[in-house]
Amino acid sequence: MEQRNVSGSQIDDLLILDAKRREIMTQVEELKAQRNEVSKQIATLKRAKEDANQQITKMQHVGQDIKHLDAQLEQISEQTEQILVRLPNFSDDSVPVGADESANTELRKWETPREFSFEPKAHWELGENLNILDFERGAKVAGSRFVYYMGLGAKLERALYNFMLDEHQKDGYTEVVPPYLVNNDSMFGTGQFPKFTEDVYSIMDEERPLTLIPTAEVPLTNYYRGEILSEEQLPTYLTALTPCFRSEAGSAGRDTRGLIRLHQFNKVEMVKFCKPEDSWNELEKLTANAENILRKLNLPYRVITLSSGDASFSSAKTYDLEVWMPQQNMYREISSCSNCTDFQARRSQIRYRNSEGKLEFVHTLNGSGLAVGRAVAAILENYQNEDGTVTIPDILVPYMNGEKKITK
């Protein structure tokens, strides 16, 4: 847990509570045995028509002591639960150990970034000049970090996610249109609640609290929550295009311009359910599915293995795909592909009956395939021309009804 940036004191507190729980349970068992003995004495005295008042009073005191200890056990159980549900998944042994992103390791690169004969512009500047991105009116209508896609900008966004969905279906994924609002049990199941309640937008309805999804991972993974699958159903692959809503509470001052960090954005998600022995191979295939999109768009990227301290709460191992952004002269995250092993399945109670008839937890995986807005940003910057126009990647031209260039 220390590798996951969990303080040792949290584990110490957990062990102290567990020791206290065991001590009290021993006391309760002793008192119950004592109560049974006294009950026998009372029955014997009554059969002999002798005075049993002293024993009755003693049993009443024992009953009160048991009730008091049971209340303590309930309180300890609640305190234990508060710690346990906030502990992240264990990192796989292959994950680099480190406190943050500085310990991430580069696994591979694809293609060499383009050399420009002119100073490349930022995607937000290109988008505003071409009248395809309107951040000013987005801010007027909803606040900062919202945007209007206009004209060919909207068409490019639509072309991208239709292309992604088509490619994922070729890879065996079933397309889904899931709910965009989910309940608290669903948020708990995938690990967003209770630790990350500040990062989401919730509808405060006491009778029926709902949350706008931060990622399609939530409704897709919870599809089988509380169910027992047959072995023949595994692996199951699901994909969905959804809007994602994030308050970005912990990112003040970061990426305040452009499409990189919005409060609302579209994303195509991939989710897998599989047998435990298959999950590491499925992670490689999932990552390859996301890479396939970037390769067909001919966007330079690299694959990073996240360190134990940088991986998400539910993940045992995560590969980040980072796309090249010319104006920033750096790679930026466009997809995260994670194996969550049985962490989410335990929280969501998703099991399957194996060939021996025994129940096991499935393993769940998820990955972005891709974050659509970031893909738009990458295309604008990598495919820009000196005259301010943007060339459409060849693979998207059919999805753009033959449009090959975005001009003003």
KELUM-323681 format. One record per residue (C-alpha): residue number from 0; residue in three letters; x negated, y, z negated. Coordinates in steps of 0.001 Angstrom, whole numbers, padded with zeros to 6 digits. Last residue first. Example, Ala and Ser with C-alpha at 12.3 -4.5 7.8 and 13.67 -1.06 7.14 Angstrom:
1 | ser | -013670 | -001060 | -007140
0 | ala | -012300 | -004500 | -007800
***
This chain:
407 | lys | 011855 | 029411 | 043013
406 | thr | 010426 | 026167 | 044323
405 | ile | 010613 | 022602 | 043079
404 | lys | 009233 | 020172 | 045665
403 | lys | 010114 | 016873 | 047279
402 | glu | 013912 | 016922 | 047109
401 | gly | 015185 | 013749 | 048851
400 | asn | 018263 | 013207 | 046720
399 | met | 016177 | 013771 | 043550
398 | tyr | 016398 | 010073 | 042579
397 | pro | 014975 | 009182 | 046015
396 | val | 012112 | 011664 | 045385
395 | leu | 011338 | 010235 | 041930
394 | ile | 008766 | 007590 | 042943
393 | asp | 006936 | 010161 | 045103
392 | pro | 006291 | 012507 | 042177
391 | ile | 008004 | 015882 | 042831
390 | thr | 005614 | 018718 | 043711
389 | val | 005822 | 021837 | 041544
388 | thr | 005700 | 025405 | 042864
387 | gly | 003638 | 028167 | 041230
386 | asp | 001622 | 029055 | 044350
385 | glu | -001412 | 027178 | 043007
384 | asn | 000546 | 023948 | 042803
383 | gln | 001862 | 022101 | 039766
382 | tyr | 002020 | 018293 | 039688
381 | asn | 000153 | 017723 | 036421
380 | glu | 001763 | 020593 | 034487
379 | leu | 005351 | 020203 | 035661
378 | ile | 005122 | 016405 | 035563
377 | ala | 003793 | 016373 | 031986
376 | ala | 006515 | 018753 | 030765
375 | val | 009228 | 016648 | 032417
374 | ala | 007734 | 013532 | 030778
373 | arg | 007778 | 015352 | 027441
372 | gly | 011455 | 016085 | 027948
371 | val | 012168 | 012436 | 028784
370 | ala | 010544 | 010767 | 025771
369 | leu | 009770 | 007516 | 027575
368 | gly | 010162 | 004449 | 027494
367 | ser | 009947 | 005027 | 023822
366 | gly | 009246 | 001865 | 021874
365 | asn | 010853 | -000508 | 019405
364 | leu | 010167 | -003907 | 017912
363 | thr | 012147 | -006113 | 015531
362 | his | 011149 | -009469 | 014033
361 | val | 013924 | -011880 | 013099
360 | phe | 014443 | -012999 | 009510
359 | glu | 014658 | -016749 | 009071
358 | leu | 017518 | -019136 | 008298
357 | lys | 016775 | -022851 | 008470
356 | gly | 018450 | -025199 | 010952
355 | glu | 015199 | -026871 | 011954
354 | ser | 015317 | -025202 | 015387
353 | asn | 015626 | -021794 | 013716
352 | arg | 018803 | -020085 | 012547
351 | tyr | 018482 | -016342 | 013018
350 | arg | 018488 | -013385 | 010660
349 | ile | 019286 | -009668 | 010632
348 | gln | 019826 | -008531 | 007038
347 | ser | 019382 | -004811 | 007794
346 | arg | 016713 | -004109 | 005156
345 | arg | 015163 | -007515 | 005770
344 | ala | 015373 | -007121 | 009554
343 | gln | 013781 | -003681 | 009324
342 | phe | 010653 | -005065 | 007636
341 | asp | 010565 | -008409 | 009498
340 | thr | 007754 | -007412 | 011913
339 | cys | 008094 | -003663 | 012673
338 | asn | 006089 | -003988 | 015887
337 | ser | 005774 | -000513 | 017324
336 | cys | 005488 | 001294 | 020659
335 | ser | 005199 | 005076 | 020410
334 | ser | 005643 | 007154 | 023568
333 | ile | 004817 | 010607 | 024975
332 | glu | 002016 | 011661 | 022634
331 | arg | -000229 | 014411 | 023980
330 | tyr | -003617 | 014111 | 025713
329 | met | -005749 | 017238 | 025977
328 | asn | -006737 | 020133 | 028224
327 | gln | -003847 | 022205 | 026850
326 | gln | -002997 | 023422 | 030364
325 | pro | -003781 | 020004 | 031859
324 | met | -001501 | 017847 | 029639
323 | trp | -002623 | 014203 | 029904
322 | val | -000131 | 011675 | 028542
321 | glu | -000583 | 009898 | 025214
320 | leu | 000823 | 006415 | 024682
319 | asp | 000827 | 005539 | 020990
318 | tyr | 000389 | 001913 | 019948
317 | thr | 001844 | 001036 | 016571
316 | lys | 001297 | -001804 | 014127
315 | ala | 003184 | -002948 | 011013
314 | ser | 005725 | -000174 | 011546
313 | ser | 008619 | 000767 | 009292
312 | phe | 007152 | 003971 | 007801
311 | ser | 005460 | 005132 | 011006
310 | ala | 001746 | 004706 | 011668
309 | asp | -000684 | 007480 | 010680
308 | gly | -002045 | 006076 | 007403
307 | ser | -002629 | 002548 | 008700
306 | ser | -004342 | 003933 | 011796
305 | leu | -002584 | 004247 | 015132
304 | thr | -003923 | 002295 | 018097
303 | ile | -004160 | 004751 | 020997
302 | val | -003350 | 004160 | 024663
301 | arg | -004429 | 006760 | 027239
300 | tyr | -002644 | 008598 | 029991
299 | pro | -002994 | 009986 | 033503
298 | leu | 000415 | 010483 | 035188
297 | asn | 000972 | 008616 | 038453
296 | leu | 004763 | 008512 | 037929
295 | lys | 004560 | 004778 | 038663
294 | arg | 001717 | 004537 | 036158
293 | leu | 003600 | 006455 | 033476
292 | ile | 006678 | 004236 | 033798
291 | asn | 004628 | 001024 | 033788
290 | glu | 002891 | 002174 | 030613
289 | ala | 006228 | 001985 | 028779
288 | asn | 006810 | -001602 | 029965
287 | ala | 003172 | -002473 | 029166
286 | thr | 003740 | -001314 | 025577
285 | leu | 006758 | -003613 | 025305
284 | lys | 004758 | -006515 | 026761
283 | glu | 001951 | -006003 | 024239
282 | leu | 004475 | -005756 | 021400
281 | glu | 006239 | -008921 | 022640
280 | asn | 002945 | -010835 | 022337
279 | trp | 002728 | -009696 | 018737
278 | ser | 006374 | -010549 | 018082
277 | asp | 006423 | -014135 | 019342
276 | glu | 005716 | -016082 | 016153
275 | pro | 008284 | -014030 | 014246
274 | lys | 011147 | -014870 | 016659
273 | cys | 012444 | -011909 | 018650
272 | phe | 014639 | -008804 | 018623
271 | lys | 013496 | -006017 | 020939
270 | val | 014303 | -002322 | 021300
269 | met | 013483 | 000036 | 024190
268 | glu | 014405 | 003717 | 024041
267 | val | 014960 | 006309 | 026760
266 | lys | 014766 | 009741 | 025170
265 | asn | 016663 | 012980 | 025551
264 | phe | 015938 | 015994 | 023388
263 | gln | 017485 | 018043 | 020582
262 | his | 015492 | 019764 | 017804
261 | leu | 012625 | 020269 | 020223
260 | arg | 008937 | 019454 | 019821
259 | ile | 007113 | 019010 | 023130
258 | leu | 009461 | 020892 | 025445
257 | gly | 007915 | 024358 | 025350
256 | arg | 006878 | 026762 | 022646
255 | thr | 006873 | 026249 | 018864
254 | asp | 004502 | 023320 | 019223
253 | arg | 003643 | 023281 | 015499
252 | gly | 004428 | 026293 | 013278
251 | ala | 006646 | 024351 | 010881
250 | ser | 006395 | 020619 | 011556
249 | gly | 007654 | 019042 | 008333
248 | ala | 011337 | 019878 | 008733
247 | glu | 011409 | 018770 | 012370
246 | ser | 015243 | 018906 | 012154
245 | arg | 015520 | 016036 | 014601
244 | phe | 018333 | 015120 | 016989
243 | cys | 017886 | 012577 | 019777
242 | pro | 020019 | 012497 | 022918
241 | thr | 020452 | 008970 | 024184
240 | leu | 019272 | 006746 | 027027
239 | ala | 019398 | 003122 | 026045
238 | thr | 017470 | -000135 | 026299
237 | leu | 018041 | -003558 | 024733
236 | tyr | 015917 | -006731 | 024865
235 | thr | 016959 | -009945 | 023082
234 | pro | 014353 | -012645 | 022453
233 | leu | 016034 | -014612 | 021110
232 | gln | 019704 | -015467 | 021638
231 | glu | 018875 | -019192 | 021974
230 | glu | 017608 | -019246 | 018381
229 | ser | 021135 | -018422 | 017246
228 | leu | 021744 | -015127 | 015547
227 | ile | 022939 | -014502 | 011986
226 | glu | 024463 | -011047 | 011531
225 | gly | 024299 | -008333 | 008865
224 | arg | 022900 | -005752 | 011281
223 | tyr | 022939 | -007047 | 014882
222 | tyr | 023571 | -003706 | 016603
221 | asn | 021572 | -002020 | 013830
220 | thr | 018420 | -002116 | 015953
219 | leu | 020178 | -000351 | 018858
218 | pro | 021954 | 002251 | 016699
217 | val | 018722 | 003289 | 014933
216 | glu | 016154 | 002841 | 017723
215 | ala | 018238 | 005293 | 019742
214 | thr | 016265 | 008029 | 017964
213 | pro | 016962 | 010841 | 015460
212 | ile | 020652 | 009814 | 015540
211 | leu | 023143 | 012402 | 014323
210 | thr | 024048 | 011290 | 010800
209 | leu | 027415 | 010314 | 009333
208 | pro | 028960 | 010570 | 005869
207 | arg | 032485 | 009088 | 005723
206 | glu | 034380 | 009928 | 002530
205 | glu | 031977 | 012612 | 001365
204 | asp | 031706 | 014175 | 004825
203 | met | 028482 | 016125 | 005115
202 | ile | 027642 | 015552 | 008763
201 | ser | 023910 | 014920 | 008818
200 | tyr | 021061 | 016383 | 010845
199 | val | 017773 | 014589 | 010228
198 | asp | 014263 | 015163 | 008891
197 | glu | 015294 | 016016 | 005317
196 | thr | 016707 | 012511 | 004732
195 | phe | 013314 | 010929 | 005417
194 | lys | 012740 | 008677 | 002389
193 | pro | 016265 | 007326 | 001832
192 | phe | 016815 | 006618 | 004647
191 | gln | 014870 | 006540 | 007938
190 | gly | 013814 | 002909 | 007433
189 | thr | 015665 | 001070 | 010213
188 | gly | 018249 | -000408 | 007862
187 | phe | 018612 | 002700 | 005726
186 | met | 019770 | 004803 | 008673
185 | ser | 022260 | 002081 | 009613
184 | asp | 023561 | 001837 | 006052
183 | asn | 023943 | 005628 | 005978
182 | asn | 026335 | 005686 | 008927
181 | val | 025541 | 006431 | 012553
180 | leu | 026419 | 009140 | 015084
179 | tyr | 025161 | 008928 | 018669
178 | pro | 027032 | 005648 | 019186
177 | pro | 025388 | 003341 | 021752
176 | val | 025367 | 003340 | 025580
175 | val | 023448 | 000140 | 026283
174 | glu | 021343 | -001144 | 029184
173 | thr | 020219 | -004755 | 028829
172 | tyr | 016443 | -005072 | 029151
171 | gly | 014905 | -007712 | 031401
170 | asp | 011945 | -005888 | 032922
169 | lys | 014004 | -004891 | 035998
168 | gln | 016448 | -003300 | 033540
167 | his | 013544 | -001297 | 032138
166 | glu | 012705 | 000060 | 035594
165 | asp | 016283 | 001149 | 036290
164 | leu | 016545 | 002842 | 032898
163 | met | 013308 | 004748 | 033499
162 | phe | 014364 | 005909 | 036989
161 | asn | 017727 | 007092 | 035662
160 | tyr | 015907 | 008884 | 032849
159 | leu | 013562 | 010672 | 035208
158 | ala | 016091 | 011626 | 037849
157 | arg | 018349 | 013171 | 035196
156 | glu | 015517 | 015323 | 033838
155 | leu | 014514 | 016290 | 037376
154 | lys | 018120 | 017244 | 038216
153 | ala | 018362 | 019427 | 035132
152 | gly | 015158 | 021192 | 036182
151 | leu | 016402 | 021303 | 039782
150 | gly | 019272 | 023498 | 038637
149 | met | 018892 | 024580 | 035005
148 | tyr | 017674 | 022836 | 031850
147 | tyr | 018793 | 024918 | 028873
146 | val | 016593 | 024797 | 025796
145 | phe | 016625 | 024458 | 022011
144 | arg | 013564 | 024892 | 019815
143 | ser | 014736 | 028179 | 018250
142 | gly | 018426 | 028755 | 017690
141 | ala | 021652 | 027322 | 019179
140 | val | 023146 | 029807 | 021655
139 | lys | 020560 | 032575 | 021640
138 | ala | 017641 | 030153 | 021286
137 | gly | 018816 | 028171 | 024302
136 | arg | 019311 | 031473 | 026121
135 | glu | 015668 | 032354 | 025613
134 | phe | 014394 | 028836 | 026296
133 | asp | 015710 | 028725 | 029851
132 | leu | 013984 | 026032 | 031933
131 | ile | 014602 | 025627 | 035691
130 | asn | 014251 | 029265 | 036711
129 | leu | 010972 | 028563 | 038574
128 | asn | 009088 | 031173 | 036520
127 | glu | 010666 | 029844 | 033297
126 | gly | 009711 | 026265 | 034061
125 | leu | 006164 | 027151 | 035109
124 | glu | 005641 | 029192 | 031933
123 | trp | 007114 | 026433 | 029794
122 | his | 004937 | 023831 | 031535
121 | ala | 001739 | 025743 | 030777
120 | lys | -000151 | 027052 | 033794
119 | pro | -003206 | 025507 | 035432
118 | glu | -006133 | 027851 | 036202
117 | phe | -007047 | 027203 | 039832
116 | ser | -009040 | 024615 | 041799
115 | phe | -007601 | 021964 | 039480
114 | glu | -009339 | 018660 | 038733
113 | arg | -006778 | 015936 | 038125
112 | pro | -007124 | 013739 | 035078
111 | thr | -008876 | 010403 | 035653
110 | glu | -006661 | 007318 | 035755
109 | trp | -005623 | 005020 | 032877
108 | lys | -007358 | 005026 | 029523
107 | arg | -007830 | 002254 | 026963
106 | leu | -007777 | 001349 | 023247
105 | glu | -008617 | 004670 | 021616
104 | thr | -008791 | 004373 | 017831
103 | asn | -006863 | 006307 | 015189
102 | ala | -008856 | 007145 | 012057
101 | ser | -008531 | 010931 | 012501
100 | glu | -004766 | 010394 | 012795
99 | asp | -004421 | 009983 | 009024
98 | ala | -005537 | 008158 | 005881
97 | gly | -007498 | 005377 | 007538
96 | val | -007609 | 001628 | 008093
95 | pro | -007660 | 000518 | 011726
94 | val | -004795 | -001933 | 012420
93 | ser | -005791 | -005532 | 013264
92 | asp | -004962 | -006727 | 009725
91 | asp | -001314 | -005730 | 010258
90 | ser | -000105 | -002843 | 008153
89 | phe | 002418 | -003559 | 005401
88 | asn | 005798 | -001854 | 005790
87 | pro | 006473 | 001294 | 003829
86 | leu | 007491 | 001603 | 000147
85 | arg | 010389 | 004012 | -000401
84 | val | 013036 | 001297 | -000809
83 | leu | 010922 | -000338 | -003531
82 | ile | 010501 | 002750 | -005722
81 | gln | 014183 | 003711 | -006013
80 | glu | 015070 | 000021 | -006324
79 | thr | 012868 | -000320 | -009401
78 | gln | 014518 | 002711 | -011026
77 | glu | 017978 | 001269 | -010295
76 | ser | 016996 | -002140 | -011687
75 | ile | 015514 | -000493 | -014780
74 | gln | 018823 | 001309 | -015393
73 | glu | 020782 | -001917 | -014948
72 | leu | 018424 | -003738 | -017307
71 | gln | 018850 | -001021 | -019932
70 | ala | 022629 | -001348 | -019697
69 | asp | 022268 | -005120 | -020096
68 | leu | 020189 | -004470 | -023235
67 | his | 022977 | -002388 | -024802
66 | lys | 025631 | -004983 | -023911
65 | ile | 023461 | -007746 | -025391
64 | asp | 022996 | -005755 | -028613
63 | gln | 026765 | -005137 | -028825
62 | gly | 027438 | -008865 | -028413
61 | val | 024906 | -009689 | -031136
60 | his | 026613 | -007221 | -033465
59 | gln | 029996 | -008847 | -032749
58 | met | 028483 | -012287 | -033337
57 | lys | 027220 | -011187 | -036776
56 | thr | 030651 | -009862 | -037712
55 | ile | 032213 | -013177 | -036686
54 | gln | 029563 | -015076 | -038685
53 | gln | 030343 | -013092 | -041822
52 | asn | 034097 | -013417 | -041261
51 | ala | 033972 | -017247 | -040961
50 | asp | 035688 | -018129 | -044280
49 | glu | 036462 | -021883 | -044449
48 | lys | 039386 | -023783 | -042918
47 | ala | 037054 | -026715 | -042067
46 | arg | 038054 | -026314 | -038418
45 | lys | 037495 | -022580 | -038841
44 | leu | 034016 | -023131 | -040284
43 | thr | 033013 | -025438 | -037401
42 | ala | 034338 | -023011 | -034753
41 | ile | 032506 | -020124 | -036396
40 | gln | 029266 | -022128 | -036539
39 | lys | 029618 | -023052 | -032837
38 | ser | 030124 | -019390 | -031973
37 | val | 027032 | -018533 | -034042
36 | glu | 024967 | -020956 | -031978
35 | asn | 026310 | -019571 | -028706
34 | arg | 025577 | -016037 | -029886
33 | gln | 022003 | -017001 | -030777
32 | ala | 021500 | -018522 | -027338
31 | lys | 022897 | -015314 | -025847
30 | leu | 020543 | -013269 | -028048
29 | glu | 017532 | -015303 | -026913
28 | glu | 018553 | -014957 | -023268
27 | val | 018984 | -011193 | -023700
26 | gln | 015580 | -010857 | -025369
25 | thr | 013922 | -012783 | -022536
24 | met | 015712 | -010543 | -020016
23 | ile | 014422 | -007504 | -021920
22 | glu | 010802 | -008637 | -021643
21 | arg | 011180 | -009539 | -017954
20 | arg | 012657 | -006112 | -017184
19 | lys | 009891 | -004350 | -019122
18 | ala | 007247 | -006243 | -017145
17 | asp | 009016 | -005330 | -013900
16 | leu | 009243 | -001669 | -014890
15 | ile | 005531 | -001611 | -015712
14 | leu | 004745 | -003335 | -012405
13 | leu | 006758 | -000764 | -010437
12 | asp | 005164 | 002147 | -012294
11 | asp | 001725 | 000718 | -011496
10 | ile | 002765 | 000397 | -007836
9 | gln | 003789 | 004054 | -007784
8 | ser | 000597 | 005014 | -009659
7 | gly | -001501 | 003423 | -006923
6 | ser | -000347 | 006149 | -004549
5 | val | 001082 | 005058 | -001209
4 | asn | -001033 | 006360 | 001665
3 | arg | -000375 | 003278 | 003846
2 | gln | -003822 | 001841 | 003072
1 | glu | -002918 | 002364 | -000600
0 | met | 000000 | 000000 | 000000
***
